[in-house]
């Protein structure tokens, strides 16, 4: 968005009021309105600059976050990843010796005839 000039807001307000039948003549009341419009224009311009700066910072942080997620979830390219250590499961003989029952075997599913 383009920055507002100092008197741009006041001129637009003056044109709007003139179209509605109200004319701002030179005087203390018009000067205060003009000064208020100048302050409002400055506030708008400053907030636009702040939002633009915040947007670039947010985009930068979001790109960093995406990069970290990509690095954590991407498959290793070399294929030489260290093997995972498997926990040793007790066999049936040692399970009987310890007085524990071995884990049940999984049942096979049979196909139904078509």
N, C-alpha and C positions, 0 to 999 in steps of 0.2 A: 504494500500500500504506500502511496506517495505521502510525503510529509505535508502537513498543513502549513500555509504561510500565516504570519501573525494576524493580518486583517481579513483573511479569507472567510473565516467563520462569521465574523461580524458582518461582512458584506452580504453573505448568503442570508443571514438572519434579517438584515435590513431589507433585502429584496423580498423575502418571504412575508415580512410584516407589511410591506408596501402593497403586495398583491392582495392582502387581506383587508387593506384600507387603513392601516396604521402607519404613519410616517414618523420616523425618528429624526427630529430636528436637532441641530447642534445645541448642546446644553450639558448640564452636570449629569442628568439622567443618562443621556446617550454616551457620555464619556465613561461612566461607570460600566455600562453594558459593554462598551468596546474593550475596556480594560479586562473585564471578566471573560470575554470571548478570547482575548489574547492569552490569559492564564490557562483557559481550557484547551486552547490549541497547543500550548507548551506541554501540558499534562498528557494530551493525546500523543504528541510526537515522542515524548519520553517513554511512555508505556509501549508504543510500537517498537522502539529501539530495544527496550528490555525484553519484550516478547520474542523479537527476532534473535537476540542473543541466547535466550533460554531455549529456543527451538534448536539452534545449532548445537548447544551443549547436550540437549536430550538426544538428538540424532547421533552425536558422537558416542554417548554412553550406551545407546541402544546398539550401535554397531559393535562396540566392545562386548556387550552381552551376547550378541549373536555369534561373535567369533569364539567366545568361551564355550558356548553351547555346542558349536560346530566341532571344536577340538575335543570336547568330552564325549560326543556321540559318534564321531566319525570312526569308521573302521580303520585299523592300522594298515598302512600301505605296504610295509615290508613283509608281513606274514611271518616274521620271526618273533612273535610275541612269546614271552616265557610261558611255559605250560602251567596250568593251574594245579595246585596241589589237591589231590583227592583225599577225602577223609576215608580212612580204612573202615570198612564195615565188618563186623565180626561174622565169621562164617557159622554154619549151623553147629559144628562141633564145639566151638567155643561158647556158643549161646546155650547149648545144652549143659555144658560144664558150669556155666554161671547160673543155671536154673531159670533162664529166661526163654521165652518162646521166640523163635525166629519170626521175622515179619512175614505175613501171608503173601503167597504168590498171586499175581494178577491173573484173573480168569480170562480165557480167550473168548472173544465174541464169535459166535457162529453166524454164518450168512443164512439168511432166510431164502428159501427157494422162491424164484420169481413167478 
